[in-house]
Structures are given as C-alpha cells and as structure tokens.
Amino acid sequence: MARLVGVAAASLALFGSSAAFLSGAPASSHAPPHAPSTAGSMMGAWEAALPLEGEPAVSASSQSPLSWVASVLGLGAVLGLAFGVLAPQPARAITAEQFSQLTYAQVRGSGLANRCPTVDSVGDKVEVKAGSKIINMCFEPKSFAVEFETDKGKEFATTRLTTRQTYTLAFIEGKLEPNPVTFSESDGMDFAATTVKLPDGEYQPFLFTVKGLVAKGEGSAFKPGFTWGGEFNVPSYRTGGFLDPKARGMYLGYDQAVALPALQADGSAGQAELFRATNKVFDQGKGAIEMEVNKVNADLGEIGGVFVSKQPSDTDMGAKAPRTVLLKGIFYGKVVEKDYVR
C-alpha cells in the first residue's frame, strides 16, 4: 500500500510540474487595450485582427482523504491542457525581414505562405521619387461577401471559404510615380482562383485579382492615413480550352450538347439560356480597389494597411450573370528606387 501511494505521489508531482511548465507565466488580470482601427473613405476601411485564445482559469480543488485519486483521475485534464497548448495554432503575421530568414521546411505547413507581412512602425512617411517602384506587394483578404437576391432585394452575404489558404496575391510589383502617387501593376502572382459558399449552399467561384491595377493618391509620400485606389481588369475564371460537364467548350469539345430540333423548336422559352450555355465566351470585367496606409517603415521603405475591393464573379463563360464580390483585407508593399538590386 505504501509503495502504491509513493508511485501515485510521484506521478502527481510529475504531472503537476508539467502543467506548471505548460501554463507559463500567469496571465494579467487586465486585458490589453485594443488599438484604434482606421476608417477608410470609399466603403469604410477595415482591418481584421486575429483572435487570441485566452487561458482557462483553473481553481484548486479542496483536500480530501481521496485527493490523490482525484489527481490521478485529473490526468485526462492535464493531457488535454498539454494538447491544447502544443496543438498547431493559426499562423501569426511576421515582418518581411523575419520571413526572409525562414527556410522552406519552416514555412511549409505553417500557413505563413498565405499571410502578408506586417510592418513595424518606424518614422512617419515613405517618400516616393520619380522612377521608383513597389516590389513584393501582397494582398490578403480577410472576409468575402457576395451580392445575391433575397426577399428584401440584393444584399451582400458573408460567405464561407472552400478553397483553403490559397487566395493571397503576392510578389506583385510595378512602377511608382509621385505627384500624384501612381502605381501601375505589371508583374507578380496577381490572380488566385477562389470559391466561396453562400448561405443557401450555392458555390460561387471568382478570380481574385488586381491585374493591370492603376492606383492613384494625392501627394508624393506614403504616410498613415494616405488613401489611394483605382481600377483593374478581371479576366475570365475559365480559359478557352476548358470543357464543361457536357464536353462543350470555346475552342475544343462539342459545339452543343442538345438535339437540333430542341434549338429549332417554336417559341423562345429557355432558348436564350440554352444559347448562352452552348456558346462559350471569354468574359473580362472591371474591378475597383481602395487602400489606406496605416503603418510605414521609413528605414526599409515598407508600407502596410487595409483595402476594400469590388469585382465581378465567374460567369461560367457567359452562361450566367456575374455577381458582385466584396473583399476586405490587408496589404503590404516595399518602395524601392529604380536602381534597386534584389
């Protein structure tokens, strides 16, 4: 009996020390103040913050003759706490300098590849000189809303992302001119095929992009509160070589997937819809974006802030009417001079 009690006591001491190690420093009783959010001018600038998980409060149990039994039975709770602490957490934003020091093995599976770098505030502005450019520009959406018909008319509904973490645009670059500040996008990973699910269960694909973006803003320097924006092109979600489930396509496949008498039947009911589904087209639309700078690093030439973008959705190569997609998120960019060498 004494030996059994000794083993139980040793186990209790081991798990108690492990729990103390995992819990770390005691949390402060006062929550940190939230930083004030910056408001935009076009559709309301918005910046999403990552949720932080708090630590559960643990109360000491009262002593009893069978307290060691309660400790042993609490082993599951201790292991649960350990699993909660050691389980993979959502990827946190890091600076571009910190990201450049990571290896491929460290980035793989961490979620950081889908995150835009954050900016450490240093100085009050980043000057824009003639002939300079922006490199490594990144756009990371935080929310996706799609306009669709309801009983009250057209409304934007928050959707659920179904294409996982592959929607961020990165390594975008282009020329930058001052007075007014004008950015002309020319290269980079500037499109991402994305699909979201509407509240009624319908899937809505769209091509998140900033292709050919020309963004302008008054002034010759980026500083907190600086707003700029412009229009961009939205290519077709599908290319000309795509075949639909009935093997119809723009360049390949069948011309049609119905009998000729069906097209020649008298009456116009359903003929227009059938014609659009059969005759594929490469639709191109226009989108608009507005950005607001809220952080600058004058030493590194980095800027960061929030954006709001509106663009059309996929049309299934002309078969469906496009819907308006509203995206809100954060962006990052690095301003360099024309003679900058990577």
C-alpha positions as CSV (number, residue, x, y, z in Angstrom):
1,M,0.0,0.0,0.0
2,A,2.8,2.4,0.9
3,R,4.5,1.6,-2.4
4,L,1.3,2.4,-4.3
5,V,0.9,5.7,-2.5
6,G,4.5,6.6,-3.3
7,V,4.0,5.9,-7.0
8,A,0.8,8.0,-7.1
9,A,2.6,10.8,-5.3
10,A,5.5,10.7,-7.8
11,S,3.1,10.7,-10.8
12,L,1.2,13.7,-9.2
13,A,4.4,15.6,-8.8
14,L,5.4,14.9,-12.4
15,F,2.1,16.0,-13.9
16,G,1.9,19.0,-11.6
17,S,5.4,20.2,-12.8
18,S,4.4,19.5,-16.4
19,A,1.2,21.5,-16.1
20,A,3.2,24.4,-14.4
21,F,5.7,24.4,-17.3
22,L,2.9,24.4,-20.0
23,S,0.9,27.1,-18.4
24,G,3.9,29.6,-18.4
25,A,3.7,33.0,-16.8
26,P,0.5,33.9,-15.1
27,A,-1.8,35.9,-17.3
28,S,-2.6,39.5,-16.4
29,S,-6.0,40.2,-15.0
30,H,-6.3,43.3,-17.1
31,A,-6.9,42.8,-20.9
32,P,-4.6,44.9,-23.1
33,P,-6.3,47.9,-24.7
34,H,-7.3,47.5,-28.3
35,A,-5.6,49.6,-30.9
36,P,-8.0,52.1,-32.6
37,S,-9.0,50.9,-36.1
38,T,-8.5,53.2,-39.1
39,A,-11.6,54.2,-41.1
40,G,-11.4,54.3,-44.9
41,S,-13.2,56.7,-47.3
42,M,-14.8,54.6,-50.1
43,M,-16.6,51.7,-48.4
44,G,-15.1,52.0,-44.9
45,A,-11.5,50.9,-44.4
46,W,-11.4,47.9,-42.3
47,E,-8.7,45.8,-40.7
48,A,-9.2,42.4,-39.2
49,A,-7.4,41.2,-36.1
50,L,-6.5,37.6,-35.4
51,P,-8.5,36.2,-32.5
52,L,-6.3,35.4,-29.5
53,E,-7.1,32.4,-27.4
54,G,-7.3,33.0,-23.6
55,E,-6.1,30.6,-21.0
56,P,-8.8,28.8,-18.9
57,A,-8.9,29.7,-15.3
58,V,-8.1,26.7,-13.0
59,S,-9.3,26.6,-9.5
60,A,-7.7,24.5,-6.8
61,S,-9.7,21.5,-5.6
62,S,-10.4,21.0,-1.9
63,Q,-8.3,18.5,0.1
64,S,-9.9,15.2,1.0
65,P,-8.7,11.7,2.0
66,L,-9.0,10.6,-1.6
67,S,-7.4,13.8,-3.1
68,W,-4.6,11.7,-4.8
69,V,-7.3,9.7,-6.6
70,A,-8.8,12.9,-7.9
71,S,-5.3,13.9,-9.1
72,V,-4.9,10.7,-11.0
73,L,-8.4,11.0,-12.5
74,G,-7.4,14.5,-13.5
75,L,-4.7,13.1,-15.7
76,G,-7.0,13.5,-18.7
77,A,-7.5,17.2,-18.0
78,V,-3.7,17.7,-17.7
79,L,-3.2,15.9,-21.0
80,G,-6.0,17.9,-22.6
81,L,-4.3,21.1,-21.5
82,A,-1.0,19.9,-22.9
83,F,-2.6,19.1,-26.2
84,G,-4.3,22.5,-26.3
85,V,-1.0,24.3,-25.8
86,L,1.1,22.1,-28.1
87,A,-1.5,21.8,-30.9
88,P,-0.8,23.8,-34.1
89,Q,-2.0,27.4,-33.8
90,P,-3.1,29.7,-36.6
91,A,-0.1,31.4,-38.3
92,R,0.7,34.8,-36.9
93,A,1.8,37.7,-39.1
94,I,5.6,38.4,-39.2
95,T,7.7,41.0,-40.8
96,A,9.2,40.6,-44.2
97,E,12.7,40.5,-42.7
98,Q,11.7,37.7,-40.3
99,F,10.0,35.8,-43.2
100,S,13.2,36.0,-45.3
101,Q,15.1,34.2,-42.6
102,L,12.9,31.2,-42.6
103,T,13.7,28.0,-44.5
104,Y,11.3,26.2,-46.8
105,A,10.8,23.5,-44.2
106,Q,9.9,26.1,-41.6
107,V,7.3,27.7,-43.8
108,R,5.8,24.5,-45.2
109,G,2.5,23.7,-43.5
110,S,2.7,26.7,-41.2
111,G,0.2,28.9,-43.1
112,L,2.7,31.7,-43.4
113,A,2.8,31.4,-47.2
114,N,-0.7,32.7,-47.3
115,R,0.0,35.6,-45.0
116,C,1.1,39.2,-45.9
117,P,4.0,40.5,-43.9
118,T,3.3,43.1,-41.2
119,V,5.1,46.4,-40.9
120,D,6.9,47.7,-37.8
121,S,6.2,51.5,-37.5
122,V,9.4,53.4,-38.0
123,G,9.2,57.1,-39.0
124,D,6.3,59.0,-40.3
125,K,6.4,58.7,-44.1
126,V,8.0,56.9,-47.1
127,E,8.9,59.3,-49.9
128,V,8.1,58.4,-53.5
129,K,10.7,59.5,-56.0
130,A,10.5,59.6,-59.8
131,G,11.2,56.3,-61.3
132,S,10.8,54.3,-58.1
133,K,8.7,51.1,-57.9
134,I,6.9,48.8,-55.5
135,I,8.0,45.2,-55.1
136,N,6.8,42.2,-53.1
137,M,3.3,43.8,-52.8
138,C,0.8,41.4,-51.2
139,F,-3.0,41.4,-50.8
140,E,-4.6,39.1,-48.2
141,P,-8.4,39.1,-48.0
142,K,-9.9,38.7,-44.5
143,S,-13.6,38.5,-45.5
144,F,-15.5,37.5,-48.6
145,A,-19.0,38.8,-49.3
146,V,-21.2,38.1,-52.4
147,E,-24.2,40.0,-53.5
148,F,-27.3,37.8,-54.2
149,E,-31.0,38.1,-54.4
150,T,-33.1,37.9,-51.1
151,D,-36.7,38.6,-50.2
152,K,-35.6,42.2,-49.4
153,G,-33.7,42.6,-52.7
154,K,-30.0,42.4,-53.4
155,E,-27.8,42.1,-50.3
156,F,-24.2,41.2,-49.5
157,A,-23.9,38.0,-47.6
158,T,-20.9,36.8,-45.7
159,T,-19.6,33.5,-47.3
160,R,-17.5,30.6,-46.2
161,L,-14.2,29.9,-48.0
162,T,-13.9,26.5,-49.6
163,T,-10.6,26.7,-51.4
164,R,-8.5,26.7,-48.3
165,Q,-5.5,29.0,-47.8
166,T,-4.6,29.7,-51.5
167,Y,-6.2,33.0,-52.0
168,T,-3.5,35.6,-51.2
169,L,-1.8,37.6,-54.0
170,A,1.9,38.1,-53.6
171,F,5.2,39.3,-55.2
172,I,3.3,42.0,-57.1
173,E,5.4,44.8,-58.5
174,G,5.1,47.8,-60.8
175,K,6.2,51.4,-61.5
176,L,5.6,54.1,-59.0
177,E,5.5,57.9,-59.7
178,P,4.9,60.9,-57.4
179,N,2.6,63.9,-57.6
180,P,0.1,62.3,-57.6
181,V,1.3,58.9,-56.4
182,T,0.6,56.5,-59.2
183,F,1.2,52.7,-59.1
184,S,1.0,50.7,-62.3
185,E,0.9,46.9,-61.7
186,S,2.9,44.9,-64.2
187,D,4.0,41.5,-62.7
188,G,3.6,39.0,-59.9
189,M,1.2,36.4,-58.7
190,D,-1.7,38.7,-59.4
191,F,-4.6,36.3,-59.6
192,A,-6.0,33.5,-57.5
193,A,-8.9,31.2,-58.3
194,T,-11.2,31.2,-55.3
195,T,-14.5,29.6,-54.4
196,V,-16.9,30.5,-51.6
197,K,-20.1,29.0,-50.3
198,L,-23.2,31.2,-50.0
199,P,-25.7,30.9,-47.1
200,D,-28.1,28.9,-49.2
201,G,-25.4,26.3,-50.0
202,E,-24.6,27.5,-53.5
203,Y,-20.9,27.7,-54.5
204,Q,-19.6,30.9,-56.1
205,P,-16.3,30.8,-57.9
206,F,-14.4,34.0,-58.8
207,L,-10.9,35.1,-59.8
208,F,-9.5,37.3,-57.1
209,T,-7.1,39.6,-59.0
210,V,-5.5,43.1,-59.4
211,K,-4.3,42.6,-62.9
212,G,-3.4,45.9,-64.6
213,L,-4.2,47.9,-61.5
214,V,-3.5,51.6,-61.8
215,A,-3.9,53.1,-58.3
216,K,-3.6,56.9,-57.6
217,G,-3.4,59.0,-54.5
218,E,-2.8,62.7,-53.8
219,G,0.7,63.6,-52.7
220,S,4.3,62.3,-53.1
221,A,4.7,60.2,-49.9
222,F,3.1,57.3,-48.1
223,K,2.1,58.0,-44.5
224,P,-0.6,56.8,-42.1
225,G,-4.0,57.9,-43.4
226,F,-2.9,58.1,-47.0
227,T,-5.6,56.7,-49.3
228,W,-5.2,55.6,-52.9
229,G,-7.0,53.3,-55.3
230,G,-8.1,52.6,-58.9
231,E,-9.5,50.1,-61.3
232,F,-8.1,46.8,-62.5
233,N,-9.0,44.1,-65.1
234,V,-10.8,40.8,-64.1
235,P,-10.1,38.0,-66.6
236,S,-12.4,35.1,-67.2
237,Y,-12.3,32.4,-64.5
238,R,-12.1,29.8,-67.2
239,T,-9.8,29.7,-70.3
240,G,-10.8,28.9,-73.8
241,G,-9.6,25.3,-73.6
242,F,-12.0,24.5,-70.7
243,L,-14.7,21.9,-71.2
244,D,-17.9,21.9,-69.2
245,P,-19.5,18.7,-67.8
246,K,-21.2,18.2,-71.2
247,A,-17.9,18.5,-73.1
248,R,-18.8,21.9,-74.5
249,G,-16.0,24.4,-74.9
250,M,-14.9,27.6,-76.6
251,Y,-12.1,26.1,-78.7
252,L,-12.5,22.4,-78.0
253,G,-15.2,19.9,-77.4
254,Y,-18.8,19.8,-78.8
255,D,-20.5,22.8,-80.3
256,Q,-23.6,21.8,-78.5
257,A,-25.0,19.1,-76.3
258,V,-28.7,19.1,-77.3
259,A,-30.5,17.8,-80.3
260,L,-31.0,20.2,-83.2
261,P,-34.9,20.0,-83.0
262,A,-34.6,21.4,-79.5
263,L,-32.9,24.6,-80.8
264,Q,-35.3,24.9,-83.7
265,A,-38.5,24.4,-81.7
266,D,-41.1,27.1,-82.0
267,G,-41.1,29.5,-79.1
268,S,-38.4,31.4,-77.1
269,A,-38.9,29.9,-73.7
270,G,-35.4,28.8,-72.4
271,Q,-33.7,29.3,-75.8
272,A,-31.6,32.3,-74.7
273,E,-30.3,30.4,-71.6
274,L,-29.5,27.4,-73.8
275,F,-27.7,29.6,-76.3
276,R,-25.5,31.2,-73.6
277,A,-24.6,27.8,-72.2
278,T,-23.7,26.5,-75.6
279,N,-21.8,29.5,-77.0
280,K,-18.8,30.0,-74.7
281,V,-17.2,33.4,-74.4
282,F,-14.1,34.7,-72.6
283,D,-15.6,37.4,-70.4
284,Q,-13.5,40.2,-69.0
285,G,-14.7,42.5,-66.3
286,K,-13.6,45.5,-64.3
287,G,-12.9,45.8,-60.6
288,A,-12.1,48.6,-58.3
289,I,-10.0,48.8,-55.1
290,E,-9.3,51.4,-52.5
291,M,-6.4,51.2,-50.0
292,E,-5.5,53.1,-46.9
293,V,-2.0,53.1,-45.4
294,N,-1.9,52.8,-41.6
295,K,1.8,51.8,-41.0
296,V,5.1,52.8,-42.6
297,N,8.7,51.9,-42.0
298,A,10.8,54.8,-43.4
299,D,14.1,52.9,-42.9
300,L,13.0,49.9,-45.0
301,G,10.6,51.7,-47.3
302,E,7.7,49.4,-46.3
303,I,4.0,50.3,-46.2
304,G,1.1,48.4,-44.9
305,G,-2.6,49.0,-44.5
306,V,-6.1,47.8,-45.4
307,F,-8.0,47.5,-48.6
308,V,-11.6,47.1,-49.9
309,S,-12.1,45.6,-53.3
310,K,-15.2,45.1,-55.5
311,Q,-15.2,42.8,-58.6
312,P,-17.4,40.6,-60.7
313,S,-17.6,36.8,-60.1
314,D,-17.3,34.0,-62.6
315,T,-19.9,33.9,-65.4
316,D,-19.3,30.2,-66.4
317,M,-18.0,31.6,-69.8
318,G,-21.1,33.7,-70.5
319,A,-23.7,31.2,-69.2
320,K,-24.5,33.1,-66.0
321,A,-24.8,36.7,-65.0
322,P,-21.9,37.9,-62.8
323,R,-22.3,38.7,-59.1
324,T,-20.5,41.4,-57.2
325,V,-17.9,40.2,-54.8
326,L,-16.8,42.4,-52.0
327,L,-13.4,41.7,-50.4
328,K,-11.8,43.3,-47.3
329,G,-8.3,42.6,-46.1
330,I,-4.8,43.9,-45.6
331,F,-1.9,44.7,-48.0
332,Y,1.8,45.2,-47.9
333,G,4.4,46.7,-50.2
334,K,8.0,47.8,-50.3
335,V,9.0,51.0,-52.1
336,V,12.4,50.9,-53.7
337,E,14.4,53.2,-56.1
338,K,14.8,52.4,-59.8
339,D,18.4,51.2,-59.4
340,Y,17.4,48.8,-56.6
341,V,19.1,45.3,-56.9
342,R,17.5,42.3,-55.2
